[in-house]
Amino acid sequence: MTQPVFPERPPMKTGAGVAAAQPLRIVVTDPIISRFEQELKYDGGAHHWVMASGWSAEDQLRALADADVVVCSALPPEQAAAAARLRLVHVTGAGYEKIAMDSLPPAAAVANAFHHARPIAEHVVMVTLMLSRRVLAADTELRRGQWRTIATSPDVPFHPTLDGMVLGLVGLGSIGAEVARLGAALGMRVRAVRGNPGAAHPEGVQPEWVGGTAELPKLLETSDVVVVTVPLSEETRGLIGAAELERMKPSALLVNVARGPVVDQAALYAALSERRIAGAGIDVWWGAPADGKVPPSEFPFERLDNAVLTPHHSGHARTTFERRAADIAANVARLAAGRPLFNVVREPR
């Protein structure tokens, strides 16, 4: 394997009428955003981009020792501590729970990136239609040589349509808002709970009502489709458990595009296998695949015909990463120019 090259920093530009300026050294360790190198570099500044996603841990540590910026999805304590001159950690997604904040140098800001709301909202609509129209079951039956419709089998249910269904959103951030817009465009009646129910509604979102988290039971009892979009925290871990699932209609669907542990996996498996709710879309899991266990769960969700299972890919549209790369490049340009950054989740200390 070719050994990594560690270029020297160029000399600072000086001269009459020219302020001293030094290009930034940017280390990229995230393998997905590395595919968008052209978009990352669109600013055209004379920065030094070190594409280190395929490097060994030892070589990444060497590169980070001289980095002004690191672009990553995770930064463990040993890497954060090694990057003593960091000025910016730019996370490649919205979640920053894998950044060792306490190990960062005080001068380092942390920013994140978004642009995943639209593809995730489309995924929610797709899964809702698949579940409500028995796509998994019908596909399996047809492949087995069975032609089962309402015309041949009286036990096959009629399809519902989305118009008039109540869409219940647990969280009304960027993802929840985009799900609300798409749902409303399809005739769904939008309701939501959020941490601050009195906050202004997102642009283009006109829910029937928005309640606080204490009104979650009301939302669950009255919704036909419940979509979980809240970030994972100590307050939201296990937010949807056995008691909450018991409040849902037997005909209702649950779609989780937040984080796996927001929903109790044992309670969800029991509710699905016992048909106490009609179905679920699971895009987020309770850990990463380990020891060949796929999907990563303590329960055999893969055996259920009323669950649509996807490998945390609902936001993986190409536009998501093109736009994230452009945002990262824009923040790098702002840092180099001494201008305020956007999407900052930790200010320099």
Secondary structure, DSSP 8 states (H G I E B T S, - for coil): ------------EEETTEEEE---EEEE--TTGGGGHHHHTTT----EEEE-TTS-HHHHHHHHTT-SEEEES-B-HHHHHH-TT--EEEESSS--TTB-GGGS-TT-EEE-----HHHHHHHHHHHHHHHHTTHHHHHHHHHTT---STTT-TTS-----STT-EEEEE--SHHHHHHHHHHHHTT-EEEEE-S-TTS---TT---SEEE-GGGHHHHHHH-SEEEE-----TTTTT-B-HHHHHHS-TT-EEEE-S-GGGB-HHHHHHHHHTTSSSEEEE-S-SS--BTTBSS-SSS-GGG-SSEEE--S-TT--HHHHHHHHHHHHHHHHHHHHT---SSEEE---
